Amino acid sequence: MADSWEPILLSAKVFGHISQGLYRTPAGAIKELISNAFDADATLTRIHTDFPRFETLSCEDNGIGMSSVEFKRLMNRGIGASYKRDSSSGETKVHRRPLIGRLGLGILSLAQICTEFDVIAHHKDSKSAFRATIQFLPYTREEMDRITESAEDNIEGGKYNIELEEYDSSKQGLKIFTAHLREQFRKRMKSTLQSSANKRLVGSIRPYKTFDEFLAAIYNPFELTLSLNACADYDQLVFGLALAPPLPLVEGRNLALNLPMVRERQATLKKYDFEVQVDNCTLAHPVYLPSDRDGHTAMQCHLKDEEVEEFELIDGAWKEKCKVKKHNVAVEKSDVTFRLYELEYSKPNVAGRPLAFNGYLVQQIGRLYPRDIQGILIRLNNVAIGKYDSTMMEYPRAEGPRYSMVSGELFILRGFDDALNIDRDSFNELHPHYIRTQAYIHNLLHDLLFPETWEEEKKRNRKRREKAERATRRQFLQSYRKITGEKVDSIEFVEKKRTEESKRSGDTPVEVKSRGREIKIDKTHPLLQPVFRRRKYAPLVEKLVIAFERANLEGGASARRELFYSLLAEIFSE
């Protein structure tokens, strides 16, 4: 390649954003290359990470490619300054996909993980081809900040070298390759492999054979993945690259596929005919719902009824009634009930522009695992913006563990474009569309979801407590029979009607008959009312008073003492 380098010129605004680090994760940077391929009408995008060495990285697609003219325009202040592709319809030409990218930033997305990369493009429309090398200047963060503050415009962000090649239709598309990965990226990817989900599943560090094998490792019921942060960075990369693009859900693994709206979206995504491979594994939307400690699956769940519920949306002075469909979900061979909410909102004018979205929320019993799928994920043009937001868009009230039981997605149909930050990973939280959507979610959670979760949780805790009490009572009675030789098989609670005489005579609060089959306890007795006041101590108090009253039936002090301490030892050995 001829040694004729040209500067990459950026506006001060774009350079400032790059200086702060556009993307939070490697997946966030690489997903921009996938978005470029989607917009280029590619049907296949291949990413290779050189696992487990991580010496190189490549991304190759079979889309329409890029012309040298367009590439040079991007290098000369075109990045971040204009729409990267003109389309009056907002769709791609071949597959009629909604365009994702706007500002051409994807070409610089690799700046966070490499210092230099090569681009090879064979452009379908112009029947032309070129090869280019891009180098990023080794600015420190302090230098970039200083340049951003002092420069008015036309900041040099790096340099490029371009050479034309002969067009080959069999090579149509775009290929990006780098052998100049940043050392911290390589070290991090390699050093965390010992904690990979695959190592825990199969006992060795090796590439995943299929994406199903990857998901089996992440959702391993025998060793729960509490958080992706506990896995290798490679696992986080694969999961992030599967979550971000417009890819269909894994069939049979997400409860939301029972909704017509989600099934329709699933069919649309399949029509896009877009495949993404990472190290030869074909990706899909990776979220399983439900996903709990008990290993319940979507295939075990059935929608048993549907209700339309109403809540009030309050956005400042704006108030309106909104409706959602609530589906109660039965689980085979289980008494738990999940809930699936179907969301839809549309207004022609929110701060002068239309806003419309739909989506779903799944509310399961117990925490979702891994915790990275707890919360709400917003998709714009079917692309995930950032990660799941476990704060529920900064929900202001304390709801304890109920946050961790809800997962869902919002699909923005109209609006939000101006609310999207330049990193395509977050929103301007002061934008009216974001604020209205936030109010919708907060009011829905406060008025409908969390109150029902609270009632469900109270019922579940009551059942769990009663079950535990029955178990400890059976164990105590077994010890009681062994020590006393009596055939007592039950403990009953009664309420006695006392006369003034019985109150004066001090009738016993516990009836323990040496030949009876049951022990009767009167919790309304004046002596017992104070000690049964704290519910959590009630099971222990119950056994102590039985031990005391039974010991009192013995003839002498020594016998009473011996029996009482024998029963006491059994109580505290449980």
C-alpha positions in Angstrom: 0.0 0.0 0.0 1.3 3.4 -0.9 2.7 5.4 2.0 0.4 8.4 1.6 -1.4 9.0 4.9 -4.3 11.4 5.3 -5.6 12.8 8.6 -8.9 11.7 10.0 -10.7 15.0 10.8 -13.4 15.1 13.4 -15.6 17.8 14.8 -14.8 18.9 18.3 -18.1 17.5 19.5 -17.4 14.0 18.1 -13.8 14.1 19.4 -15.0 15.0 22.8 -17.3 12.0 23.0 -14.6 9.7 21.8 -12.2 11.1 24.4 -14.7 10.0 27.1 -15.0 6.5 25.7 -18.0 6.0 23.5 -18.9 2.5 24.6 -19.0 0.9 28.0 -18.0 -2.6 27.0 -16.2 -4.3 24.1 -19.6 -5.7 23.0 -20.9 -2.1 22.8 -18.1 -1.2 20.4 -18.3 -4.3 18.2 -22.1 -4.2 18.0 -21.7 -1.0 15.9 -20.0 -3.1 13.2 -23.0 -5.5 13.3 -25.4 -2.5 13.0 -23.4 -1.3 10.0 -23.8 -4.8 8.4 -27.5 -4.8 9.1 -27.9 -1.4 7.4 -25.8 -2.6 4.5 -28.4 -5.4 3.8 -25.9 -8.1 4.8 -27.4 -11.6 5.4 -24.3 -12.9 7.2 -21.9 -11.2 9.6 -19.0 -13.2 10.9 -16.9 -12.1 13.9 -13.8 -14.0 15.0 -12.0 -13.2 18.3 -9.1 -15.6 17.9 -10.3 -17.4 21.1 -8.4 -18.2 23.4 -5.4 -16.2 22.3 -7.1 -12.9 21.4 -4.2 -11.8 19.2 -6.5 -10.7 16.3 -10.1 -9.7 15.7 -12.1 -9.6 12.5 -15.6 -8.7 11.4 -16.8 -9.6 7.9 -20.2 -9.1 6.2 -21.7 -9.7 2.8 -23.6 -6.5 2.5 -23.5 -3.8 -0.2 -20.1 -2.6 1.0 -18.7 0.9 1.0 -17.3 3.1 -1.8 -14.0 4.8 -1.5 -15.8 8.1 -2.0 -18.0 7.5 1.0 -15.1 6.3 3.1 -13.1 9.5 2.4 -16.2 11.6 3.2 -16.4 9.9 6.6 -12.7 10.5 7.2 -13.1 14.2 6.4 -15.5 15.4 9.1 -18.2 13.1 7.9 -18.3 11.1 11.1 -21.0 12.5 13.5 -21.9 15.3 11.1 -24.5 13.9 8.9 -26.6 10.8 8.1 -24.4 8.1 6.9 -26.9 6.9 4.3 -29.6 8.8 2.6 -33.0 7.0 2.6 -36.3 8.8 2.3 -38.1 5.7 3.6 -35.7 5.1 6.5 -35.3 1.5 5.3 -32.7 -0.5 3.5 -33.2 -1.2 -0.2 -33.2 -5.0 -0.3 -34.7 -6.4 2.9 -36.7 -3.3 3.9 -35.0 -3.1 7.3 -35.3 0.0 9.4 -32.0 1.8 9.3 -30.1 1.7 12.6 -27.1 3.9 12.2 -27.2 7.7 11.6 -23.9 9.3 12.3 -21.2 7.0 10.9 -19.6 6.4 14.2 -19.4 2.7 13.8 -16.2 3.0 11.7 -14.4 4.4 14.8 -16.0 2.0 17.3 -12.9 -0.1 17.4 -10.8 2.7 18.8 -11.5 1.4 22.3 -10.1 -2.0 21.7 -7.4 -1.5 19.0 -4.9 1.1 17.8 -5.0 0.2 14.1 -7.2 -1.8 11.8 -7.6 -2.6 8.1 -10.8 -2.1 6.0 -11.4 -4.0 2.8 -14.6 -3.1 0.9 -16.1 -4.3 -2.3 -19.0 -1.9 -3.1 -22.0 -3.5 -5.0 -23.5 -0.3 -6.4 -20.3 1.4 -7.8 -18.6 -1.9 -8.6 -15.5 -0.5 -6.9 -13.2 -1.7 -4.2 -10.5 -0.4 -1.8 -8.3 -1.3 1.0 -7.5 1.1 3.8 -5.6 1.2 7.1 -6.7 3.3 10.0 -4.5 4.3 12.8 -5.6 6.1 16.0 -3.3 8.7 17.5 -1.9 7.6 20.9 -3.5 10.4 22.8 -3.8 10.1 26.6 -7.1 10.9 28.1 -5.7 14.1 29.5 -4.4 15.2 26.1 -7.7 14.5 24.5 -9.5 16.5 27.1 -7.1 19.4 26.7 -7.5 19.3 22.9 -11.3 19.2 23.1 -11.3 22.3 25.4 -9.0 24.4 23.2 -9.9 23.4 19.7 -12.7 25.1 17.8 -13.1 22.4 15.1 -11.3 20.1 12.7 -9.4 18.0 15.3 -7.2 15.2 14.0 -8.3 11.9 15.5 -5.9 9.7 13.6 -4.8 9.0 10.0 -5.7 6.6 7.2 -4.1 5.2 4.1 -6.3 4.1 1.2 -5.6 2.2 -2.0 -8.0 1.2 -4.8 -8.4 -2.5 -5.7 -10.2 -4.4 -8.5 -13.8 -5.1 -7.7 -14.8 -8.8 -7.1 -18.5 -9.5 -6.8 -17.6 -12.7 -4.8 -16.0 -10.5 -2.2 -18.9 -8.1 -1.9 -19.2 -6.5 1.5 -16.9 -5.1 4.2 -14.2 -6.8 6.1 -12.4 -5.2 9.1 -9.3 -6.9 10.6 -6.9 -5.9 13.3 -3.8 -7.5 14.8 -3.2 -4.4 17.0 -5.6 -5.1 19.9 -5.0 -3.0 22.9 -3.0 -4.8 25.5 -5.5 -4.2 28.3 -8.2 -5.8 26.2 -6.2 -8.9 25.4 -5.0 -9.4 29.0 -8.5 -9.0 30.4 -10.0 -11.4 27.8 -7.4 -14.1 28.5 -7.0 -13.7 32.3 -10.7 -14.3 33.0 -11.1 -17.5 31.0 -10.8 -19.6 34.1 -14.2 -18.3 35.3 -15.9 -19.0 32.0 -19.3 -20.6 32.0 -18.0 -23.3 29.7 -15.2 -24.2 32.2 -17.9 -24.7 34.8 -20.1 -26.8 32.5 -17.6 -29.1 30.7 -14.5 -28.6 32.9 -12.2 -27.2 30.2 -11.5 -24.0 28.4 -12.5 -24.5 24.8 -14.7 -22.7 22.2 -18.4 -23.2 22.4 -19.5 -25.7 19.7 -22.9 -24.1 19.3 -24.8 -21.1 20.7 -27.1 -23.6 22.4 -24.1 -24.9 24.3 -23.3 -21.3 25.4 -26.8 -20.8 26.6 -26.7 -24.1 28.5 -23.6 -23.0 30.3 -25.1 -19.6 31.2 -28.4 -21.0 32.3 -26.9 -24.1 34.0 -29.5 -25.2 36.5 -26.9 -27.1 38.6 -24.7 -24.1 39.1 -26.6 -20.9 38.7 -24.9 -18.0 37.0 -25.8 -15.3 39.5 -24.3 -12.6 37.3 -22.4 -12.4 34.0 -19.8 -10.4 35.9 -18.9 -13.7 37.6 -18.2 -15.2 34.1 -15.3 -14.6 31.8 -15.2 -11.4 29.8 -15.6 -13.6 26.7 -18.9 -14.8 28.0 -20.0 -11.2 28.6 -18.9 -10.3 25.1 -20.9 -13.1 23.4 -24.0 -12.5 25.5 -23.8 -8.7 24.8 -23.4 -9.3 21.0 -26.3 -11.7 21.0 -28.5 -9.3 23.0 -27.9 -6.1 21.0 -28.8 -6.7 17.3 -32.2 -7.3 15.8 -32.1 -11.1 16.3 -35.1 -13.4 17.0 -35.7 -14.9 20.4 -34.6 -18.5 21.1 -37.8 -20.5 20.4 -39.4 -22.1 23.4 -37.3 -20.3 25.9 -39.1 -16.9 26.5 -42.5 -16.7 28.0 -43.2 -13.5 26.0 -43.4 -15.5 22.8 -47.0 -16.4 23.9 -48.0 -12.8 23.1 -49.3 -12.1 19.5 -47.3 -8.8 19.5 -44.0 -10.6 20.3 -44.7 -13.4 17.8 -45.4 -10.8 15.1 -42.1 -9.1 15.9 -40.4 -12.5 15.9 -41.7 -13.2 12.4 -40.5 -9.7 11.2 -37.0 -10.3 12.5 -36.8 -13.6 10.7 -37.9 -12.0 7.5 -34.9 -9.6 7.8 -32.8 -12.7 7.0 -29.9 -11.5 9.2 -27.4 -13.9 10.7 -24.6 -13.1 13.1 -21.9 -15.5 14.0 -19.3 -15.2 16.7 -16.5 -17.8 16.4 -18.8 -19.9 14.2 -21.7 -19.9 16.6 -25.0 -18.4 15.2 -26.4 -16.0 17.7 -30.0 -15.4 18.9 -31.7 -13.2 21.5 -30.3 -14.9 24.6 -32.8 -14.1 27.3 -34.7 -17.0 29.0 -37.9 -16.1 30.8 -38.7 -17.4 33.4 -35.2 -18.0 34.8 -35.3 -19.0 38.4 -33.7 -21.2 41.1 -36.3 -23.9 40.5 -35.4 -24.3 36.8 -38.8 -23.5 35.4 -38.9 -23.1 31.7 -41.2 -21.3 29.2 -42.2 -24.6 27.8 -43.8 -25.5 31.2 -45.8 -22.2 31.3 -49.3 -21.7 30.0 -51.4 -18.6 29.8 -54.5 -19.5 31.7 -56.5 -16.2 31.6 -56.4 -12.6 30.5 -57.4 -9.4 32.3 -57.4 -5.8 31.2 -56.2 -3.6 34.1 -56.0 0.2 34.3 -53.6 2.6 35.9 -53.1 6.3 35.8 -50.1 7.8 34.0 -48.9 11.0 35.7 -46.3 13.0 33.8 -46.1 16.4 35.5 -49.4 18.1 34.8 -50.3 15.5 32.2 -52.6 12.7 33.4 -54.3 9.9 31.5 -55.7 6.5 32.0 -53.7 3.6 30.5 -54.7 0.0 30.0 -52.5 -3.1 30.0 -53.3 -6.8 29.4 -52.4 -9.0 32.3 -52.0 -12.7 31.6 -51.8 -15.1 34.6 -49.4 -17.9 33.8 -49.7 -21.4 35.2 -46.6 -23.6 35.6 -46.8 -27.4 35.1 -46.4 -29.5 38.2 -46.1 -26.4 40.4 -48.3 -24.2 42.4 -46.5 -21.0 41.5 -48.1 -18.4 39.2 -46.2 -16.0 37.0 -47.6 -12.9 35.3 -47.1 -11.6 31.8 -48.0 -8.0 31.0 -48.6 -6.8 27.5 -47.8 -3.1 27.1 -48.9 -0.6 24.4 -48.8 3.2 24.3 -49.3 5.7 21.5 -49.7 9.5 21.5 -49.6 11.7 18.3 -48.1 14.6 20.2 -45.6 14.4 23.1 -43.7 17.7 23.2 -44.5 18.2 19.5 -43.7 14.8 18.2 -45.4 11.4 18.1 -44.4 8.7 20.6 -45.4 5.1 20.4 -44.0 1.9 21.9 -45.1 -1.6 22.9 -43.5 -4.3 24.9 -43.9 -6.8 27.7 -43.0 -7.4 31.3 -42.6 -10.8 32.9 -43.1 -11.0 36.7 -41.9 -14.3 38.1 -41.8 -15.7 41.7 -38.3 -15.4 43.0 -35.2 -13.7 41.6 -34.2 -13.8 37.9 -30.8 -15.3 37.0 -28.4 -14.1 35.9 -29.2 -10.7 37.4 -28.1 -9.0 34.2 -31.6 -9.8 32.7 -33.4 -8.1 35.6 -35.1 -4.8 34.7 -36.1 -3.2 31.5 -34.3 -3.1 28.1 -35.3 -0.4 25.6 -34.9 -1.2 21.9 -34.9 1.5 19.2 -35.2 0.2 15.7 -35.0 -3.3 17.3 -31.5 -2.6 18.6 -30.8 -2.8 22.4 -29.8 0.6 23.8 -27.4 -0.3 26.6 -28.1 -3.1 28.9 -31.1 -4.1 31.1 -31.9 -1.3 33.5 -32.3 -2.9 36.9 -33.4 0.4 38.4 -36.5 0.4 36.2 -35.6 3.8 34.7 -34.7 5.2 38.2 -37.9 4.0 39.9 -38.0 6.2 43.1 -39.5 3.9 45.7 -38.0 1.1 47.8 -39.4 -2.2 46.7 -36.7 -4.6 48.0 -36.3 -7.9 46.2 -39.3 -7.3 44.0 -37.1 -5.4 41.5 -35.2 -8.7 40.9 -38.4 -10.5 39.8 -39.3 -8.4 36.8 -37.8 -8.4 33.3 -39.1 -6.9 30.1 -38.5 -5.1 26.9 -39.9 -1.9 25.4 -39.9 -1.6 21.6 -39.9 2.1 20.5 -42.1 2.4 17.4 -42.1 6.1 16.9 -40.1 8.9 18.6 -37.0 8.8 20.8 -34.5 9.4 18.0 -33.5 12.8 19.4 -33.4 11.3 22.9 -30.6 8.9 21.9 -27.1 9.9 23.1 -24.2 9.8 20.6 -22.9 6.6 22.2 -26.1 4.8 21.2 -25.8 3.2 24.6 -27.9 5.6 26.6 -30.6 8.3 26.5 -30.9 11.9 27.4 -33.0 11.5 30.5 -34.4 15.0 30.2 -36.0 14.4 26.8 -39.8 14.5 26.9 -40.2 11.1 25.2 -37.9 9.5 27.8 -39.7 11.3 30.7 -43.2 10.2 29.4 -42.0 6.6 29.0 -40.4 6.7 32.4 -43.7 7.9 34.0 -45.6 5.1 32.2 -43.3 2.4 33.6 -43.2 3.9 37.1 -46.9 4.3 37.4 -47.5 0.8 36.0 -45.0 -0.7 38.5 -46.4 1.2 41.5 -50.1 0.8 40.8 -50.2 -2.8 39.4 -47.1 -4.9 39.4 -45.5 -4.3 42.8 -48.7 -4.4 44.8 -49.6 -7.8 43.3 -46.0 -9.0 43.8 -46.3 -8.0 47.5 -49.5 -9.9 48.0 -48.1 -12.9 46.2 -44.9 -12.7 48.3 -46.9 -12.6 51.5 -48.9 -15.6 50.5 -45.7 -17.5 49.5 -43.9 -16.6 52.7 -47.0 -17.6 54.8 -47.1 -21.0 53.0 -43.3 -21.4 53.4 -43.5 -20.5 57.1 -46.4 -22.9 57.7 -44.7 -25.7 56.0 -41.5 -25.1 58.0 -43.6 -25.0 61.2 -45.3 -28.3 60.4 -41.9 -29.9 59.8 -40.4 -28.7 63.0 -43.5 -29.7 64.9 -43.4 -33.2 63.6 -39.7 -33.5 64.5 -40.4 -32.2 68.0 -43.3 -34.6 68.6 -41.0 -37.5 67.5 -38.5 -36.5 70.2 -41.3 -35.9 72.7 -42.6 -39.5 72.1 -39.1 -40.9 72.4 -38.4 -39.1 75.8 -41.8 -39.4 77.4 -43.0 -42.7 75.9 -46.4 -41.1 75.2 -48.2 -41.6 71.9 -48.9 -38.0 71.2 -49.3 -37.3 67.5 -50.6 -33.7 67.2 -50.6 -30.3 68.7 -53.9 -28.3 68.6 -54.7 -24.7 69.4 -57.9 -24.0 71.2 -59.6 -21.0 72.7 -61.1 -21.7 76.1 -64.1 -19.9 77.6 -63.1 -18.8 81.0 -65.2 -18.0 84.0 -64.1 -15.6 86.7 -63.5 -18.6 88.9 -61.2 -20.3 86.3 -59.2 -17.1 85.9 -58.7 -16.8 89.7 -57.7 -20.5 90.0 -55.1 -20.0 87.3 -56.1 -22.8 84.8 -53.3 -24.2 82.8 -52.6 -22.8 79.3 -51.4 -26.2 78.0 -53.2 -29.5 78.4 -50.7 -32.4 78.4 -52.3 -35.7 79.2 -50.1 -38.6 79.7 -52.6 -40.9 77.9 -53.9 -38.5 75.4 -53.1 -38.4 71.6 -52.9 -34.6 71.4 -51.5 -31.6 73.2 -53.8 -28.6 73.4 -52.5 -25.0 73.7 -54.6 -22.0 74.4 -52.9 -19.0 72.9 -55.6 -16.7 74.4 -54.6 -17.5 77.9 -53.4 -14.4 79.8 -50.0 -16.1 80.6 -49.4 -16.9 76.9 -50.6 -13.8 75.2 -47.4 -11.8 76.0 -45.0 -14.6 74.9 -46.8 -15.3 71.6 -46.8 -11.7 70.6 -43.7 -12.0 68.3 -44.6 -14.3 65.4 -41.1 -15.3 64.5 -40.5 -16.7 68.0 -43.9 -18.5 68.2 -42.7 -22.0 67.1 -39.9 -21.9 69.7 -42.3 -20.6 72.4 -44.8 -23.3 71.6 -42.2 -26.1 72.3 -40.8 -24.4 75.4 -44.2 -24.1 77.1 -45.1 -27.7 76.2 -41.8 -28.9 77.8 -42.4 -26.8 80.9 -46.0 -27.9 81.4 -45.2 -31.6 80.7 -42.3 -31.5 83.1 -44.6 -30.1 85.8 -46.6 -33.4 85.7 -43.7 -35.3 87.1 -43.9 -36.3 90.8 -40.7 -34.9 92.2 -38.4 -31.9 91.6 -35.6 -34.1 90.3 -37.8 -35.9 87.8 -39.3 -32.6 86.6 -35.9 -31.1 86.2 -34.5 -34.1 84.3 -37.5 -34.3 81.9 -37.5 -30.6 81.2 -33.8 -30.4 80.3 -34.1 -33.5 78.2 -36.9 -31.9 76.2 -34.9 -28.6 76.1 -31.9 -30.4 74.6 -34.0 -31.8 71.8 -35.6 -28.4 71.1 -32.3 -26.7 70.6 -30.7 -29.5 68.7 -33.2 -29.1 65.8 
